[in-house]
Amino acid sequence: MTNHWRDIKNADLILINGANPAEAHPVGFQWFVAAKNDPKRGPGAGGGAKIIHADPRFTRTSAVADIYARIRTGTDVAYFGGLINYVLQNNLFHDEYVRNYTNASTASRTDSSLDTMRRTASTTSPAGATRPMTPPPQRRTPTPPVCRPTARSMPSRSAT
């Protein structure tokens, strides 16, 4: 997290990914609840902040959330790639802030402009891959021999 817990009370939308702050950080979670219960917060400035919880498990955080998005285990990269792709294609980011205060303009491989990032987002898969997804080549590893104890390798149990 890059901001202080107290800043969360000023949010209109809270997206929680793969975490359970209601149980892991119960003292800090009060700020999530404060934002949710504040009638001046939320989309359209009313009704309280909306909480979206994306996690494979239904937890106490999910119970408080307005939307519980259950994602399959191991699909985090595709999920975040889809979010980034959607934001870039629909121009849902603060362009001036991204250009001046982040390293996003240098994230592109060939060009250092956000326009290239937008073009790349429009031609990639939802997972953000720039080439077709192919399974890795199968490696042929020799199967180790089965080791069974023999009479010689067994310690003797002689009566003394």
N, C-alpha and C positions, 0 to 999 in steps of 0.2 A: 504494500500500500504506500502511496507517495504523499498522502495528505494526512492531516491529523484527524483523530476520531471526531473531534468537535465540529470539523468542517462538514461532516456527513449530514448534520441536521439541516444544512442549507441546500441539500440536493433536491432536485425534482424527480430524478430517476436513479435508482441504485441497482447496479448489476453485480450480483455476487456469483462468482464462478468457482466451483469446486471447493468451496470452503463452508464451514459451519460456524459463523461467528456467534450465533445464539448460544451455543454450548462452549465453544473454545474461548470466546471473549465476552462473557455475559455483561461485564461492566461497560465495555465499549459499545455493545449492541443497543444500549439505551439511546444512542444517538440515531440509530436506524429507526427505532420506534418513534422517537421524537419527530423525525422528518415525516414518517408515515402518518402521524396523528396531527401534523400542523396543517390547518385548513388553507394557509397561504402558499403552501408548496404544492408541487405536482404539475403534470402537464396541463397547460391552459391556466396555470396559477390558481389551482383550487382542488380541494379534495384530498390533499396530502400527497407525499411522494409515493411513487410506485416502486415496488421492490420486485425484481426478477431474480430468481435463484435457479442457476443451471448446475446440476449435480446429478450423478447417477443414483445417489441415495436420497430418500425422503427423510429430512431431519427437522428439528425444531425451527431452523431457519426457513425451510420450505413451508412449514405451517403458517408462518407469519407473512410470507411473500404473497404478492398479488398474482404472480405467475410463477409456477414451478415448471421449468423446462428440463425434463429428464433426458439427459444425453447418455449414450452408451459408453461404457468404460473403454478408454483407448481412442476415443474420437475427438479428443481435445484439439488436435492440430487442424482437423477438418472444420471443426466448430469455429475456432478463432480465425481460420482462413476465410471462412464464409462471412463472418462479421466484418473483417477488414475489407473484403471484396465489396460487400454491400455499402459500407461507408464511403469507399472511394468512388464506386460507380454512381452513387446518388449525391455526391458532394456534401456529405453530412459531417464535415469537420471544419474547424476554424482555420482557414487557409493562412492567414497572417501569423497566427500563433505557431502553426506547424512549421512554416518557413523560417521563422526567426528564433524559436526556442526549443526545437527538437532536432534530432539528426535524421529525420525522415527523408529529407531531400538528398541525403547521401546513401540511402538504402538501396537505390536502384543500381543494377549492375553496369549499365552502359551510359546512362545519362543521370545527371544529378538534379533533375527537375521533377516536381510533383506531377506535371503533365505526363511524363513517362510512366510514373507509377499508376496513374489513372488508365493509360492505354494498356499497361500490363495487366491491370485488374480486369479489364474488359475482355481479355483474351485468355485468361487462365481459368482453371477449374475452380469450383467452390473451395477446394482445399488449398488453393493458392499455388498449386504446382504448375510450372511452366512447360512441362513435358508430360506425355502420357504416363500414367501410373503403370509400371510393369513390376512384376514380382522380382525380387533379387535372384540371381542365378543360384541354383542349388549346388552346394559344395558336397563332394563325395568324400566323406571322412571314413576311414577304415573303422569297422566295428571292433572294439576291443574284445579279446578273447574272454570267454566266461571262465572265471577263476573259481574252482571248486576245491575245498580243502581235501587234502590227501592224508593218508595215514602218516606219511613222513612229516607233513607240515603241522600236524596236530600235536599239541603238548601231551606228553604221556601222563597218565594218572596212575602212577604206581603207588601201591600202598606201602607206606613206610612205618 
